[in-house]
Amino acid sequence: MWHEILRKICKTEERMKIVKTLLLYGLKVSNGKIYCEKIEIPFSKIAKALKVDRRTVKEVVNEIERDSEIRSVFKNLKIAGASLKGIAKQFNLGVIDVFVEDPSAPGIIANVTGEIAKSKISIRQIVAEDPILHPSPKLTVITEKPLPGEVISEILRKPGVKSISVS
C-alpha cells in the first residue's frame, strides 16, 4: 500500500511531507477534511506547520478521497496516544531509547522486553517508530522505575541492538 500512496499522491517533496505528517500523527482524512480524532484541523494550520501551501494540503486530501483504497487507509487512522516520555522524570519513570541495526528485524521488542521482565520491572509504555516514517527509528520503552545498569547492559548484548540512550 505504501508504494501505491507514493505513486499516486507523493509526487513532490511537499506532498510527501504532508502524507508522512498525516500518518505520523494519526490524522485522519474524512469527507474532504483532516481530523485529530473528532477535532477538525484546518488545511491552513497543517500548511503553516509544514511550510507548504494550503492549496497543496487540500490537493493531497482530495487525491486521498478519490482513491477508495487510499481513502480507507486515511479514514481509519487514529492517534496513537500520548507519550509519557516528556513527563517521565516527574513521575520517576524509567526511559530508554533503543537504536537497532535493522529496524525490520524480528524479535527486537521481545528481546528488550524479555530482559526488562527478568528484572521484575513493569513496562508502562512502548513506542516503536516506523522505519518508513522515521529516518532513524527507535524503540522507546518507559518503565515503572529507572532500569538498573545491569539490565541496560544485558539489552545492549542482544542481537541487533546498536545503542541505548537513557533519559
MODELLER restraints for C-alpha pairs under 7 A, 6 or more apart:
rsr = mdl.restraints
at = mdl.atoms
rsr.add(forms.Gaussian(group=physical.xy_distance, feature=features.Distance(at['CA:5:A'], at['CA:70:A']), mean=6.79, stdev=0.5))
rsr.add(forms.Gaussian(group=physical.xy_distance, feature=features.Distance(at['CA:9:A'], at['CA:15:A']), mean=6.91, stdev=0.5))
rsr.add(forms.Gaussian(group=physical.xy_distance, feature=features.Distance(at['CA:9:A'], at['CA:60:A']), mean=6.60, stdev=0.5))
rsr.add(forms.Gaussian(group=physical.xy_distance, feature=features.Distance(at['CA:9:A'], at['CA:63:A']), mean=6.61, stdev=0.5))
rsr.add(forms.Gaussian(group=physical.xy_distance, feature=features.Distance(at['CA:10:A'], at['CA:16:A']), mean=4.73, stdev=0.5))
rsr.add(forms.Gaussian(group=physical.xy_distance, feature=features.Distance(at['CA:14:A'], at['CA:52:A']), mean=6.49, stdev=0.5))
rsr.add(forms.Gaussian(group=physical.xy_distance, feature=features.Distance(at['CA:15:A'], at['CA:60:A']), mean=6.65, stdev=0.5))
rsr.add(forms.Gaussian(group=physical.xy_distance, feature=features.Distance(at['CA:18:A'], at['CA:57:A']), mean=6.75, stdev=0.5))
rsr.add(forms.Gaussian(group=physical.xy_distance, feature=features.Distance(at['CA:20:A'], at['CA:133:A']), mean=6.21, stdev=0.5))
rsr.add(forms.Gaussian(group=physical.xy_distance, feature=features.Distance(at['CA:22:A'], at['CA:28:A']), mean=6.87, stdev=0.5))
rsr.add(forms.Gaussian(group=physical.xy_distance, feature=features.Distance(at['CA:24:A'], at['CA:133:A']), mean=6.61, stdev=0.5))
rsr.add(forms.Gaussian(group=physical.xy_distance, feature=features.Distance(at['CA:25:A'], at['CA:79:A']), mean=6.06, stdev=0.5))
rsr.add(forms.Gaussian(group=physical.xy_distance, feature=features.Distance(at['CA:26:A'], at['CA:77:A']), mean=5.19, stdev=0.5))
rsr.add(forms.Gaussian(group=physical.xy_distance, feature=features.Distance(at['CA:26:A'], at['CA:78:A']), mean=4.80, stdev=0.5))
rsr.add(forms.Gaussian(group=physical.xy_distance, feature=features.Distance(at['CA:26:A'], at['CA:79:A']), mean=4.22, stdev=0.5))
rsr.add(forms.Gaussian(group=physical.xy_distance, feature=features.Distance(at['CA:26:A'], at['CA:80:A']), mean=6.59, stdev=0.5))
rsr.add(forms.Gaussian(group=physical.xy_distance, feature=features.Distance(at['CA:27:A'], at['CA:34:A']), mean=6.44, stdev=0.5))
rsr.add(forms.Gaussian(group=physical.xy_distance, feature=features.Distance(at['CA:27:A'], at['CA:35:A']), mean=5.49, stdev=0.5))
rsr.add(forms.Gaussian(group=physical.xy_distance, feature=features.Distance(at['CA:27:A'], at['CA:36:A']), mean=5.01, stdev=0.5))
rsr.add(forms.Gaussian(group=physical.xy_distance, feature=features.Distance(at['CA:27:A'], at['CA:77:A']), mean=6.23, stdev=0.5))
rsr.add(forms.Gaussian(group=physical.xy_distance, feature=features.Distance(at['CA:27:A'], at['CA:78:A']), mean=6.64, stdev=0.5))
rsr.add(forms.Gaussian(group=physical.xy_distance, feature=features.Distance(at['CA:27:A'], at['CA:79:A']), mean=6.68, stdev=0.5))
rsr.add(forms.Gaussian(group=physical.xy_distance, feature=features.Distance(at['CA:28:A'], at['CA:34:A']), mean=5.70, stdev=0.5))
rsr.add(forms.Gaussian(group=physical.xy_distance, feature=features.Distance(at['CA:28:A'], at['CA:35:A']), mean=5.21, stdev=0.5))
rsr.add(forms.Gaussian(group=physical.xy_distance, feature=features.Distance(at['CA:28:A'], at['CA:36:A']), mean=6.53, stdev=0.5))
rsr.add(forms.Gaussian(group=physical.xy_distance, feature=features.Distance(at['CA:28:A'], at['CA:74:A']), mean=5.08, stdev=0.5))
rsr.add(forms.Gaussian(group=physical.xy_distance, feature=features.Distance(at['CA:28:A'], at['CA:75:A']), mean=5.17, stdev=0.5))
rsr.add(forms.Gaussian(group=physical.xy_distance, feature=features.Distance(at['CA:28:A'], at['CA:76:A']), mean=6.52, stdev=0.5))
rsr.add(forms.Gaussian(group=physical.xy_distance, feature=features.Distance(at['CA:28:A'], at['CA:77:A']), mean=4.99, stdev=0.5))
rsr.add(forms.Gaussian(group=physical.xy_distance, feature=features.Distance(at['CA:28:A'], at['CA:78:A']), mean=6.76, stdev=0.5))
rsr.add(forms.Gaussian(group=physical.xy_distance, feature=features.Distance(at['CA:29:A'], at['CA:35:A']), mean=6.34, stdev=0.5))
rsr.add(forms.Gaussian(group=physical.xy_distance, feature=features.Distance(at['CA:29:A'], at['CA:61:A']), mean=6.78, stdev=0.5))
rsr.add(forms.Gaussian(group=physical.xy_distance, feature=features.Distance(at['CA:29:A'], at['CA:74:A']), mean=5.30, stdev=0.5))
rsr.add(forms.Gaussian(group=physical.xy_distance, feature=features.Distance(at['CA:29:A'], at['CA:75:A']), mean=5.10, stdev=0.5))
rsr.add(forms.Gaussian(group=physical.xy_distance, feature=features.Distance(at['CA:30:A'], at['CA:75:A']), mean=5.45, stdev=0.5))
rsr.add(forms.Gaussian(group=physical.xy_distance, feature=features.Distance(at['CA:32:A'], at['CA:61:A']), mean=6.15, stdev=0.5))
rsr.add(forms.Gaussian(group=physical.xy_distance, feature=features.Distance(at['CA:32:A'], at['CA:62:A']), mean=6.32, stdev=0.5))
rsr.add(forms.Gaussian(group=physical.xy_distance, feature=features.Distance(at['CA:32:A'], at['CA:65:A']), mean=6.71, stdev=0.5))
rsr.add(forms.Gaussian(group=physical.xy_distance, feature=features.Distance(at['CA:34:A'], at['CA:40:A']), mean=5.79, stdev=0.5))
rsr.add(forms.Gaussian(group=physical.xy_distance, feature=features.Distance(at['CA:34:A'], at['CA:41:A']), mean=5.49, stdev=0.5))
rsr.add(forms.Gaussian(group=physical.xy_distance, feature=features.Distance(at['CA:35:A'], at['CA:41:A']), mean=5.54, stdev=0.5))
rsr.add(forms.Gaussian(group=physical.xy_distance, feature=features.Distance(at['CA:36:A'], at['CA:79:A']), mean=6.90, stdev=0.5))
rsr.add(forms.Gaussian(group=physical.xy_distance, feature=features.Distance(at['CA:37:A'], at['CA:78:A']), mean=6.44, stdev=0.5))
rsr.add(forms.Gaussian(group=physical.xy_distance, feature=features.Distance(at['CA:37:A'], at['CA:79:A']), mean=6.84, stdev=0.5))
rsr.add(forms.Gaussian(group=physical.xy_distance, feature=features.Distance(at['CA:43:A'], at['CA:54:A']), mean=5.68, stdev=0.5))
rsr.add(forms.Gaussian(group=physical.xy_distance, feature=features.Distance(at['CA:43:A'], at['CA:57:A']), mean=6.02, stdev=0.5))
rsr.add(forms.Gaussian(group=physical.xy_distance, feature=features.Distance(at['CA:43:A'], at['CA:58:A']), mean=6.50, stdev=0.5))
rsr.add(forms.Gaussian(group=physical.xy_distance, feature=features.Distance(at['CA:44:A'], at['CA:54:A']), mean=5.13, stdev=0.5))
rsr.add(forms.Gaussian(group=physical.xy_distance, feature=features.Distance(at['CA:47:A'], at['CA:53:A']), mean=5.61, stdev=0.5))
rsr.add(forms.Gaussian(group=physical.xy_distance, feature=features.Distance(at['CA:47:A'], at['CA:54:A']), mean=5.00, stdev=0.5))
rsr.add(forms.Gaussian(group=physical.xy_distance, feature=features.Distance(at['CA:47:A'], at['CA:57:A']), mean=6.46, stdev=0.5))
rsr.add(forms.Gaussian(group=physical.xy_distance, feature=features.Distance(at['CA:64:A'], at['CA:70:A']), mean=5.81, stdev=0.5))
rsr.add(forms.Gaussian(group=physical.xy_distance, feature=features.Distance(at['CA:64:A'], at['CA:71:A']), mean=5.19, stdev=0.5))
rsr.add(forms.Gaussian(group=physical.xy_distance, feature=features.Distance(at['CA:65:A'], at['CA:71:A']), mean=5.12, stdev=0.5))
rsr.add(forms.Gaussian(group=physical.xy_distance, feature=features.Distance(at['CA:85:A'], at['CA:95:A']), mean=6.78, stdev=0.5))
rsr.add(forms.Gaussian(group=physical.xy_distance, feature=features.Distance(at['CA:85:A'], at['CA:142:A']), mean=6.97, stdev=0.5))
rsr.add(forms.Gaussian(group=physical.xy_distance, feature=features.Distance(at['CA:88:A'], at['CA:94:A']), mean=6.73, stdev=0.5))
rsr.add(forms.Gaussian(group=physical.xy_distance, feature=features.Distance(at['CA:92:A'], at['CA:145:A']), mean=6.02, stdev=0.5))
rsr.add(forms.Gaussian(group=physical.xy_distance, feature=features.Distance(at['CA:93:A'], at['CA:142:A']), mean=6.60, stdev=0.5))
rsr.add(forms.Gaussian(group=physical.xy_distance, feature=features.Distance(at['CA:93:A'], at['CA:143:A']), mean=5.66, stdev=0.5))
rsr.add(forms.Gaussian(group=physical.xy_distance, feature=features.Distance(at['CA:93:A'], at['CA:144:A']), mean=5.05, stdev=0.5))
rsr.add(forms.Gaussian(group=physical.xy_distance, feature=features.Distance(at['CA:93:A'], at['CA:145:A']), mean=4.43, stdev=0.5))
rsr.add(forms.Gaussian(group=physical.xy_distance, feature=features.Distance(at['CA:93:A'], at['CA:146:A']), mean=5.81, stdev=0.5))
rsr.add(forms.Gaussian(group=physical.xy_distance, feature=features.Distance(at['CA:94:A'], at['CA:142:A']), mean=5.43, stdev=0.5))
rsr.add(forms.Gaussian(group=physical.xy_distance, feature=features.Distance(at['CA:94:A'], at['CA:143:A']), mean=4.80, stdev=0.5))
rsr.add(forms.Gaussian(group=physical.xy_distance, feature=features.Distance(at['CA:94:A'], at['CA:144:A']), mean=6.29, stdev=0.5))
rsr.add(forms.Gaussian(group=physical.xy_distance, feature=features.Distance(at['CA:94:A'], at['CA:145:A']), mean=4.69, stdev=0.5))
rsr.add(forms.Gaussian(group=physical.xy_distance, feature=features.Distance(at['CA:94:A'], at['CA:146:A']), mean=3.54, stdev=0.5))
rsr.add(forms.Gaussian(group=physical.xy_distance, feature=features.Distance(at['CA:94:A'], at['CA:147:A']), mean=6.09, stdev=0.5))
rsr.add(forms.Gaussian(group=physical.xy_distance, feature=features.Distance(at['CA:95:A'], at['CA:141:A']), mean=5.78, stdev=0.5))
rsr.add(forms.Gaussian(group=physical.xy_distance, feature=features.Distance(at['CA:95:A'], at['CA:142:A']), mean=4.56, stdev=0.5))
rsr.add(forms.Gaussian(group=physical.xy_distance, feature=features.Distance(at['CA:95:A'], at['CA:143:A']), mean=6.40, stdev=0.5))
rsr.add(forms.Gaussian(group=physical.xy_distance, feature=features.Distance(at['CA:95:A'], at['CA:146:A']), mean=6.72, stdev=0.5))
rsr.add(forms.Gaussian(group=physical.xy_distance, feature=features.Distance(at['CA:95:A'], at['CA:166:A']), mean=5.95, stdev=0.5))
rsr.add(forms.Gaussian(group=physical.xy_distance, feature=features.Distance(at['CA:95:A'], at['CA:167:A']), mean=5.32, stdev=0.5))
rsr.add(forms.Gaussian(group=physical.xy_distance, feature=features.Distance(at['CA:96:A'], at['CA:140:A']), mean=5.74, stdev=0.5))
rsr.add(forms.Gaussian(group=physical.xy_distance, feature=features.Distance(at['CA:96:A'], at['CA:141:A']), mean=5.43, stdev=0.5))
rsr.add(forms.Gaussian(group=physical.xy_distance, feature=features.Distance(at['CA:96:A'], at['CA:142:A']), mean=6.67, stdev=0.5))
rsr.add(forms.Gaussian(group=physical.xy_distance, feature=features.Distance(at['CA:96:A'], at['CA:164:A']), mean=6.52, stdev=0.5))
rsr.add(forms.Gaussian(group=physical.xy_distance, feature=features.Distance(at['CA:96:A'], at['CA:165:A']), mean=5.58, stdev=0.5))
rsr.add(forms.Gaussian(group=physical.xy_distance, feature=features.Distance(at['CA:96:A'], at['CA:166:A']), mean=4.56, stdev=0.5))
rsr.add(forms.Gaussian(group=physical.xy_distance, feature=features.Distance(at['CA:96:A'], at['CA:167:A']), mean=6.13, stdev=0.5))
rsr.add(forms.Gaussian(group=physical.xy_distance, feature=features.Distance(at['CA:97:A'], at['CA:138:A']), mean=6.20, stdev=0.5))
rsr.add(forms.Gaussian(group=physical.xy_distance, feature=features.Distance(at['CA:97:A'], at['CA:139:A']), mean=5.56, stdev=0.5))
rsr.add(forms.Gaussian(group=physical.xy_distance, feature=features.Distance(at['CA:97:A'], at['CA:140:A']), mean=4.43, stdev=0.5))
rsr.add(forms.Gaussian(group=physical.xy_distance, feature=features.Distance(at['CA:97:A'], at['CA:141:A']), mean=6.49, stdev=0.5))
rsr.add(forms.Gaussian(group=physical.xy_distance, feature=features.Distance(at['CA:97:A'], at['CA:164:A']), mean=5.53, stdev=0.5))
rsr.add(forms.Gaussian(group=physical.xy_distance, feature=features.Distance(at['CA:97:A'], at['CA:165:A']), mean=5.02, stdev=0.5))
rsr.add(forms.Gaussian(group=physical.xy_distance, feature=features.Distance(at['CA:97:A'], at['CA:166:A']), mean=6.46, stdev=0.5))
rsr.add(forms.Gaussian(group=physical.xy_distance, feature=features.Distance(at['CA:98:A'], at['CA:138:A']), mean=5.56, stdev=0.5))
rsr.add(forms.Gaussian(group=physical.xy_distance, feature=features.Distance(at['CA:98:A'], at['CA:139:A']), mean=4.98, stdev=0.5))
rsr.add(forms.Gaussian(group=physical.xy_distance, feature=features.Distance(at['CA:98:A'], at['CA:140:A']), mean=6.28, stdev=0.5))
rsr.add(forms.Gaussian(group=physical.xy_distance, feature=features.Distance(at['CA:98:A'], at['CA:163:A']), mean=6.09, stdev=0.5))
rsr.add(forms.Gaussian(group=physical.xy_distance, feature=features.Distance(at['CA:98:A'], at['CA:164:A']), mean=4.62, stdev=0.5))
rsr.add(forms.Gaussian(group=physical.xy_distance, feature=features.Distance(at['CA:98:A'], at['CA:165:A']), mean=6.60, stdev=0.5))
rsr.add(forms.Gaussian(group=physical.xy_distance, feature=features.Distance(at['CA:99:A'], at['CA:138:A']), mean=5.00, stdev=0.5))
rsr.add(forms.Gaussian(group=physical.xy_distance, feature=features.Distance(at['CA:99:A'], at['CA:139:A']), mean=6.65, stdev=0.5))
rsr.add(forms.Gaussian(group=physical.xy_distance, feature=features.Distance(at['CA:99:A'], at['CA:161:A']), mean=6.19, stdev=0.5))
rsr.add(forms.Gaussian(group=physical.xy_distance, feature=features.Distance(at['CA:99:A'], at['CA:162:A']), mean=5.52, stdev=0.5))
rsr.add(forms.Gaussian(group=physical.xy_distance, feature=features.Distance(at['CA:99:A'], at['CA:163:A']), mean=5.20, stdev=0.5))
rsr.add(forms.Gaussian(group=physical.xy_distance, feature=features.Distance(at['CA:99:A'], at['CA:164:A']), mean=6.09, stdev=0.5))
rsr.add(forms.Gaussian(group=physical.xy_distance, feature=features.Distance(at['CA:100:A'], at['CA:160:A']), mean=5.48, stdev=0.5))
rsr.add(forms.Gaussian(group=physical.xy_distance, feature=features.Distance(at['CA:100:A'], at['CA:161:A']), mean=4.41, stdev=0.5))
rsr.add(forms.Gaussian(group=physical.xy_distance, feature=features.Distance(at['CA:100:A'], at['CA:162:A']), mean=4.70, stdev=0.5))
rsr.add(forms.Gaussian(group=physical.xy_distance, feature=features.Distance(at['CA:100:A'], at['CA:163:A']), mean=6.82, stdev=0.5))
rsr.add(forms.Gaussian(group=physical.xy_distance, feature=features.Distance(at['CA:101:A'], at['CA:160:A']), mean=5.26, stdev=0.5))
rsr.add(forms.Gaussian(group=physical.xy_distance, feature=features.Distance(at['CA:101:A'], at['CA:161:A']), mean=6.26, stdev=0.5))
rsr.add(forms.Gaussian(group=physical.xy_distance, feature=features.Distance(at['CA:101:A'], at['CA:162:A']), mean=5.64, stdev=0.5))
rsr.add(forms.Gaussian(group=physical.xy_distance, feature=features.Distance(at['CA:102:A'], at['CA:160:A']), mean=6.69, stdev=0.5))
rsr.add(forms.Gaussian(group=physical.xy_distance, feature=features.Distance(at['CA:103:A'], at['CA:131:A']), mean=6.60, stdev=0.5))
rsr.add(forms.Gaussian(group=physical.xy_distance, feature=features.Distance(at['CA:111:A'], at['CA:158:A']), mean=6.74, stdev=0.5))
rsr.add(forms.Gaussian(group=physical.xy_distance, feature=features.Distance(at['CA:112:A'], at['CA:155:A']), mean=5.80, stdev=0.5))
rsr.add(forms.Gaussian(group=physical.xy_distance, feature=features.Distance(at['CA:115:A'], at['CA:151:A']), mean=6.54, stdev=0.5))
rsr.add(forms.Gaussian(group=physical.xy_distance, feature=features.Distance(at['CA:115:A'], at['CA:154:A']), mean=6.96, stdev=0.5))
rsr.add(forms.Gaussian(group=physical.xy_distance, feature=features.Distance(at['CA:115:A'], at['CA:155:A']), mean=6.45, stdev=0.5))
rsr.add(forms.Gaussian(group=physical.xy_distance, feature=features.Distance(at['CA:116:A'], at['CA:151:A']), mean=6.70, stdev=0.5))
rsr.add(forms.Gaussian(group=physical.xy_distance, feature=features.Distance(at['CA:121:A'], at['CA:143:A']), mean=6.84, stdev=0.5))
rsr.add(forms.Gaussian(group=physical.xy_distance, feature=features.Distance(at['CA:121:A'], at['CA:144:A']), mean=6.54, stdev=0.5))
rsr.add(forms.Gaussian(group=physical.xy_distance, feature=features.Distance(at['CA:122:A'], at['CA:143:A']), mean=5.78, stdev=0.5))
rsr.add(forms.Gaussian(group=physical.xy_distance, feature=features.Distance(at['CA:122:A'], at['CA:144:A']), mean=5.50, stdev=0.5))
rsr.add(forms.Gaussian(group=physical.xy_distance, feature=features.Distance(at['CA:123:A'], at['CA:142:A']), mean=6.01, stdev=0.5))
rsr.add(forms.Gaussian(group=physical.xy_distance, feature=features.Distance(at['CA:123:A'], at['CA:143:A']), mean=4.29, stdev=0.5))
rsr.add(forms.Gaussian(group=physical.xy_distance, feature=features.Distance(at['CA:123:A'], at['CA:144:A']), mean=6.09, stdev=0.5))
rsr.add(forms.Gaussian(group=physical.xy_distance, feature=features.Distance(at['CA:124:A'], at['CA:142:A']), mean=5.51, stdev=0.5))
rsr.add(forms.Gaussian(group=physical.xy_distance, feature=features.Distance(at['CA:124:A'], at['CA:143:A']), mean=5.12, stdev=0.5))
rsr.add(forms.Gaussian(group=physical.xy_distance, feature=features.Distance(at['CA:124:A'], at['CA:144:A']), mean=6.05, stdev=0.5))
rsr.add(forms.Gaussian(group=physical.xy_distance, feature=features.Distance(at['CA:125:A'], at['CA:141:A']), mean=5.99, stdev=0.5))
rsr.add(forms.Gaussian(group=physical.xy_distance, feature=features.Distance(at['CA:125:A'], at['CA:142:A']), mean=5.09, stdev=0.5))
rsr.add(forms.Gaussian(group=physical.xy_distance, feature=features.Distance(at['CA:125:A'], at['CA:143:A']), mean=6.98, stdev=0.5))
rsr.add(forms.Gaussian(group=physical.xy_distance, feature=features.Distance(at['CA:126:A'], at['CA:140:A']), mean=5.68, stdev=0.5))
rsr.add(forms.Gaussian(group=physical.xy_distance, feature=features.Distance(at['CA:126:A'], at['CA:141:A']), mean=4.63, stdev=0.5))
rsr.add(forms.Gaussian(group=physical.xy_distance, feature=features.Distance(at['CA:126:A'], at['CA:142:A']), mean=6.30, stdev=0.5))
rsr.add(forms.Gaussian(group=physical.xy_distance, feature=features.Distance(at['CA:127:A'], at['CA:139:A']), mean=5.80, stdev=0.5))
rsr.add(forms.Gaussian(group=physical.xy_distance, feature=features.Distance(at['CA:127:A'], at['CA:140:A']), mean=5.11, stdev=0.5))
rsr.add(forms.Gaussian(group=physical.xy_distance, feature=features.Distance(at['CA:127:A'], at['CA:141:A']), mean=6.61, stdev=0.5))
rsr.add(forms.Gaussian(group=physical.xy_distance, feature=features.Distance(at['CA:128:A'], at['CA:138:A']), mean=6.18, stdev=0.5))
rsr.add(forms.Gaussian(group=physical.xy_distance, feature=features.Distance(at['CA:128:A'], at['CA:139:A']), mean=4.45, stdev=0.5))
rsr.add(forms.Gaussian(group=physical.xy_distance, feature=features.Distance(at['CA:128:A'], at['CA:140:A']), mean=6.35, stdev=0.5))
rsr.add(forms.Gaussian(group=physical.xy_distance, feature=features.Distance(at['CA:129:A'], at['CA:137:A']), mean=5.11, stdev=0.5))
rsr.add(forms.Gaussian(group=physical.xy_distance, feature=features.Distance(at['CA:129:A'], at['CA:138:A']), mean=5.67, stdev=0.5))
rsr.add(forms.Gaussian(group=physical.xy_distance, feature=features.Distance(at['CA:129:A'], at['CA:139:A']), mean=6.35, stdev=0.5))
rsr.add(forms.Gaussian(group=physical.xy_distance, feature=features.Distance(at['CA:130:A'], at['CA:137:A']), mean=6.30, stdev=0.5))
rsr.add(forms.Gaussian(group=physical.xy_distance, feature=features.Distance(at['CA:131:A'], at['CA:137:A']), mean=5.47, stdev=0.5))
rsr.add(forms.Gaussian(group=physical.xy_distance, feature=features.Distance(at['CA:156:A'], at['CA:163:A']), mean=6.56, stdev=0.5))
